[in-house]
Amino acid sequence: MDLMYAWGGGSSLFQGNRLERCFRDVHAAGQHIAVATQSNLEPIGRVLFGLDPGTSRF
């Protein structure tokens, strides 16, 4: 995605450009995963040890 964004040139910077939207979506998804990882480690560990996860996220 980064390479396509770079090849898109200056026009890919404008809001409304499809490349700009894809670039933001891809990077936002990566940030959500990175941020959520730490808060999910304890429940995952509990499940691996056969315990109740102790939390409901939904």
N, CA, C and O atoms as CSV, one atom per row, in Angstrom:
chain,resi,resn,atom,element,x,y,z
A,1,MET,N,N,0.822,-1.179,0.000
A,1,MET,CA,C,0.000,0.000,0.000
A,1,MET,C,C,0.869,1.246,0.000
A,1,MET,O,O,0.575,2.203,-0.717
A,2,ASP,N,N,1.926,1.250,0.787
A,2,ASP,CA,C,2.801,2.424,0.846
A,2,ASP,C,C,3.417,2.716,-0.519
A,2,ASP,O,O,3.545,3.876,-0.913
A,3,LEU,N,N,3.797,1.665,-1.234
A,3,LEU,CA,C,4.401,1.847,-2.550
A,3,LEU,C,C,3.382,2.420,-3.540
A,3,LEU,O,O,3.703,3.328,-4.306
A,4,MET,N,N,2.170,1.898,-3.525
A,4,MET,CA,C,1.127,2.425,-4.408
A,4,MET,C,C,0.825,3.883,-4.074
A,4,MET,O,O,0.612,4.701,-4.969
A,5,TYR,N,N,0.807,4.197,-2.800
A,5,TYR,CA,C,0.557,5.571,-2.362
A,5,TYR,C,C,1.655,6.494,-2.883
A,5,TYR,O,O,1.374,7.592,-3.362
A,6,ALA,N,N,2.895,6.047,-2.789
A,6,ALA,CA,C,4.021,6.845,-3.278
A,6,ALA,C,C,3.948,7.021,-4.796
A,6,ALA,O,O,4.208,8.111,-5.305
A,7,TRP,N,N,3.600,5.968,-5.512
A,7,TRP,CA,C,3.484,6.053,-6.968
A,7,TRP,C,C,2.325,6.951,-7.390
A,7,TRP,O,O,2.334,7.503,-8.490
A,8,GLY,N,N,1.333,7.098,-6.524
A,8,GLY,CA,C,0.181,7.934,-6.852
A,8,GLY,C,C,0.525,9.407,-6.925
A,8,GLY,O,O,-0.235,10.202,-7.477
A,9,GLY,N,N,1.662,9.770,-6.375
A,9,GLY,CA,C,2.099,11.162,-6.419
A,9,GLY,C,C,1.271,12.071,-5.533
A,9,GLY,O,O,0.586,11.617,-4.617
A,10,GLY,N,N,1.343,13.351,-5.818
A,10,GLY,CA,C,0.677,14.355,-4.997
A,10,GLY,C,C,-0.833,14.213,-4.947
A,10,GLY,O,O,-1.458,14.582,-3.952
A,11,SER,N,N,-1.426,13.683,-6.008
A,11,SER,CA,C,-2.888,13.556,-6.016
A,11,SER,C,C,-3.383,12.554,-4.985
A,11,SER,O,O,-4.538,12.626,-4.565
A,12,SER,N,N,-2.523,11.610,-4.563
A,12,SER,CA,C,-2.965,10.641,-3.555
A,12,SER,C,C,-3.089,11.244,-2.174
A,12,SER,O,O,-3.594,10.591,-1.260
A,13,LEU,N,N,-2.640,12.470,-2.001
A,13,LEU,CA,C,-2.750,13.133,-0.699
A,13,LEU,C,C,-4.137,13.708,-0.447
A,13,LEU,O,O,-4.524,13.915,0.703
A,14,PHE,N,N,-4.876,13.964,-1.500
A,14,PHE,CA,C,-6.155,14.658,-1.360
A,14,PHE,C,C,-7.233,13.754,-0.791
A,14,PHE,O,O,-7.392,12.608,-1.212
A,15,GLN,N,N,-7.972,14.289,0.172
A,15,GLN,CA,C,-9.082,13.550,0.750
A,15,GLN,C,C,-10.103,13.293,-0.353
A,15,GLN,O,O,-10.424,14.185,-1.138
A,16,GLY,N,N,-10.598,12.091,-0.402
A,16,GLY,CA,C,-11.518,11.708,-1.459
A,16,GLY,C,C,-10.850,10.859,-2.528
A,16,GLY,O,O,-11.533,10.157,-3.273
A,17,ASN,N,N,-9.538,10.911,-2.613
A,17,ASN,CA,C,-8.806,10.058,-3.537
A,17,ASN,C,C,-8.856,8.631,-3.001
A,17,ASN,O,O,-8.671,8.415,-1.803
A,18,ARG,N,N,-9.103,7.665,-3.864
A,18,ARG,CA,C,-9.236,6.273,-3.407
A,18,ARG,C,C,-7.968,5.761,-2.738
A,18,ARG,O,O,-8.038,5.016,-1.760
A,19,LEU,N,N,-6.807,6.155,-3.260
A,19,LEU,CA,C,-5.550,5.717,-2.643
A,19,LEU,C,C,-5.404,6.294,-1.242
A,19,LEU,O,O,-4.933,5.614,-0.331
A,20,GLU,N,N,-5.806,7.541,-1.072
A,20,GLU,CA,C,-5.706,8.174,0.250
A,20,GLU,C,C,-6.575,7.426,1.253
A,20,GLU,O,O,-6.162,7.188,2.388
A,21,ARG,N,N,-7.777,7.058,0.828
A,21,ARG,CA,C,-8.698,6.342,1.714
A,21,ARG,C,C,-8.150,4.956,2.067
A,21,ARG,O,O,-8.192,4.550,3.228
A,22,CYS,N,N,-7.642,4.241,1.081
A,22,CYS,CA,C,-7.062,2.914,1.327
A,22,CYS,C,C,-5.852,3.012,2.249
A,22,CYS,O,O,-5.677,2.186,3.145
A,23,PHE,N,N,-5.018,4.026,2.023
A,23,PHE,CA,C,-3.839,4.233,2.858
A,23,PHE,C,C,-4.259,4.427,4.320
A,23,PHE,O,O,-3.692,3.806,5.219
A,24,ARG,N,N,-5.253,5.291,4.552
A,24,ARG,CA,C,-5.720,5.533,5.920
A,24,ARG,C,C,-6.321,4.275,6.533
A,24,ARG,O,O,-6.059,3.967,7.696
A,25,ASP,N,N,-7.129,3.541,5.758
A,25,ASP,CA,C,-7.767,2.334,6.280
A,25,ASP,C,C,-6.744,1.279,6.677
A,25,ASP,O,O,-6.846,0.679,7.748
A,26,VAL,N,N,-5.762,1.055,5.817
A,26,VAL,CA,C,-4.732,0.047,6.101
A,26,VAL,C,C,-3.946,0.424,7.350
A,26,VAL,O,O,-3.693,-0.426,8.204
A,27,HIS,N,N,-3.558,1.686,7.463
A,27,HIS,CA,C,-2.775,2.104,8.617
A,27,HIS,C,C,-3.610,2.174,9.894
A,27,HIS,O,O,-3.090,1.915,10.979
A,28,ALA,N,N,-4.880,2.514,9.787
A,28,ALA,CA,C,-5.751,2.530,10.964
A,28,ALA,C,C,-5.939,1.114,11.500
A,28,ALA,O,O,-5.914,0.899,12.712
A,29,ALA,N,N,-6.126,0.157,10.610
A,29,ALA,CA,C,-6.283,-1.233,11.042
A,29,ALA,C,C,-5.042,-1.709,11.782
A,29,ALA,O,O,-5.146,-2.395,12.799
A,30,GLY,N,N,-3.884,-1.351,11.279
A,30,GLY,CA,C,-2.635,-1.723,11.952
A,30,GLY,C,C,-2.526,-1.120,13.333
A,30,GLY,O,O,-2.018,-1.767,14.250
A,31,GLN,N,N,-2.984,0.086,13.500
A,31,GLN,CA,C,-2.931,0.738,14.808
A,31,GLN,C,C,-3.901,0.085,15.786
A,31,GLN,O,O,-3.575,-0.066,16.963
A,32,HIS,N,N,-5.077,-0.302,15.323
A,32,HIS,CA,C,-6.041,-0.950,16.215
A,32,HIS,C,C,-5.478,-2.265,16.742
A,32,HIS,O,O,-5.623,-2.580,17.923
A,33,ILE,N,N,-4.851,-3.012,15.880
A,33,ILE,CA,C,-4.268,-4.288,16.293
A,33,ILE,C,C,-3.141,-4.053,17.290
A,33,ILE,O,O,-3.048,-4.752,18.299
A,34,ALA,N,N,-2.289,-3.077,17.013
A,34,ALA,CA,C,-1.158,-2.793,17.900
A,34,ALA,C,C,-1.628,-2.320,19.264
A,34,ALA,O,O,-1.060,-2.709,20.285
A,35,VAL,N,N,-2.643,-1.499,19.294
A,35,VAL,CA,C,-3.145,-0.960,20.563
A,35,VAL,C,C,-3.885,-2.029,21.349
A,35,VAL,O,O,-3.755,-2.099,22.571
A,36,ALA,N,N,-4.653,-2.855,20.670
A,36,ALA,CA,C,-5.481,-3.847,21.348
A,36,ALA,C,C,-4.687,-5.053,21.838
A,36,ALA,O,O,-5.167,-5.783,22.705
A,37,THR,N,N,-3.503,-5.279,21.314
A,37,THR,CA,C,-2.739,-6.475,21.661
A,37,THR,C,C,-2.496,-6.577,23.156
A,37,THR,O,O,-2.754,-7.624,23.749
A,38,GLN,N,N,-2.008,-5.523,23.774
A,38,GLN,CA,C,-1.673,-5.572,25.196
A,38,GLN,C,C,-2.902,-5.862,26.057
A,38,GLN,O,O,-2.819,-6.645,27.003
A,39,SER,N,N,-4.025,-5.249,25.745
A,39,SER,CA,C,-5.220,-5.455,26.563
A,39,SER,C,C,-5.812,-6.844,26.369
A,39,SER,O,O,-6.624,-7.283,27.183
A,40,ASN,N,N,-5.425,-7.540,25.314
A,40,ASN,CA,C,-5.949,-8.881,25.063
A,40,ASN,C,C,-5.054,-9.990,25.584
A,40,ASN,O,O,-5.469,-11.149,25.598
A,41,LEU,N,N,-3.847,-9.677,26.011
A,41,LEU,CA,C,-2.918,-10.729,26.425
A,41,LEU,C,C,-3.394,-11.494,27.660
A,41,LEU,O,O,-3.295,-12.721,27.695
A,42,GLU,N,N,-3.901,-10.800,28.659
A,42,GLU,CA,C,-4.343,-11.497,29.874
A,42,GLU,C,C,-5.505,-12.444,29.592
A,42,GLU,O,O,-5.429,-13.607,29.987
A,43,PRO,N,N,-6.582,-12.005,28.926
A,43,PRO,CA,C,-7.666,-12.950,28.637
A,43,PRO,C,C,-7.215,-14.131,27.776
A,43,PRO,O,O,-7.679,-15.253,27.977
A,44,ILE,N,N,-6.322,-13.890,26.829
A,44,ILE,CA,C,-5.820,-14.985,25.989
A,44,ILE,C,C,-5.044,-15.981,26.840
A,44,ILE,O,O,-5.219,-17.191,26.693
A,45,GLY,N,N,-4.200,-15.491,27.717
A,45,GLY,CA,C,-3.451,-16.365,28.615
A,45,GLY,C,C,-4.362,-17.176,29.520
A,45,GLY,O,O,-4.120,-18.359,29.760
A,46,ARG,N,N,-5.414,-16.533,30.021
A,46,ARG,CA,C,-6.365,-17.242,30.887
A,46,ARG,C,C,-7.036,-18.389,30.130
A,46,ARG,O,O,-7.183,-19.490,30.661
A,47,VAL,N,N,-7.437,-18.126,28.897
A,47,VAL,CA,C,-8.083,-19.163,28.086
A,47,VAL,C,C,-7.108,-20.303,27.805
A,47,VAL,O,O,-7.500,-21.469,27.842
A,48,LEU,N,N,-5.851,-19.986,27.527
A,48,LEU,CA,C,-4.857,-21.026,27.258
A,48,LEU,C,C,-4.624,-21.927,28.469
A,48,LEU,O,O,-4.257,-23.092,28.320
A,49,PHE,N,N,-4.839,-21.383,29.666
A,49,PHE,CA,C,-4.694,-22.180,30.888
A,49,PHE,C,C,-6.018,-22.805,31.319
A,49,PHE,O,O,-6.125,-23.351,32.417
A,50,GLY,N,N,-7.022,-22.722,30.452
A,50,GLY,CA,C,-8.302,-23.352,30.740
A,50,GLY,C,C,-9.173,-22.565,31.701
A,50,GLY,O,O,-10.127,-23.114,32.253
A,51,LEU,N,N,-8.868,-21.295,31.915
A,51,LEU,CA,C,-9.644,-20.454,32.820
A,51,LEU,C,C,-10.638,-19.604,32.038
A,51,LEU,O,O,-10.527,-19.446,30.822
A,52,ASP,N,N,-11.597,-19.069,32.756
A,52,ASP,CA,C,-12.535,-18.129,32.163
A,52,ASP,C,C,-11.766,-16.859,31.787
A,52,ASP,O,O,-10.934,-16.404,32.572
A,53,PRO,N,N,-12.016,-16.284,30.630
A,53,PRO,CA,C,-11.267,-15.087,30.240
A,53,PRO,C,C,-11.475,-13.912,31.186
A,53,PRO,O,O,-10.650,-12.999,31.233
A,54,GLY,N,N,-12.574,-13.930,31.941
A,54,GLY,CA,C,-12.780,-12.901,32.955
A,54,GLY,C,C,-13.254,-11.567,32.428
A,54,GLY,O,O,-13.403,-10.620,33.199
A,55,THR,N,N,-13.494,-11.468,31.141
A,55,THR,CA,C,-13.958,-10.206,30.583
A,55,THR,C,C,-14.792,-10.467,29.342
A,55,THR,O,O,-14.611,-11.463,28.642
A,56,SER,N,N,-15.689,-9.564,29.096
A,56,SER,CA,C,-16.488,-9.634,27.880
A,56,SER,C,C,-16.299,-8.337,27.122
A,56,SER,O,O,-16.620,-7.266,27.636
A,57,ARG,N,N,-15.798,-8.418,25.941
A,57,ARG,CA,C,-15.523,-7.216,25.148
A,57,ARG,C,C,-16.723,-6.791,24.310
A,57,ARG,O,O,-16.743,-5.678,23.785
A,58,PHE,N,N,-17.717,-7.657,24.177
A,58,PHE,CA,C,-18.839,-7.324,23.305
A,58,PHE,C,C,-20.130,-7.370,24.057
A,58,PHE,O,O,-21.189,-7.117,23.481
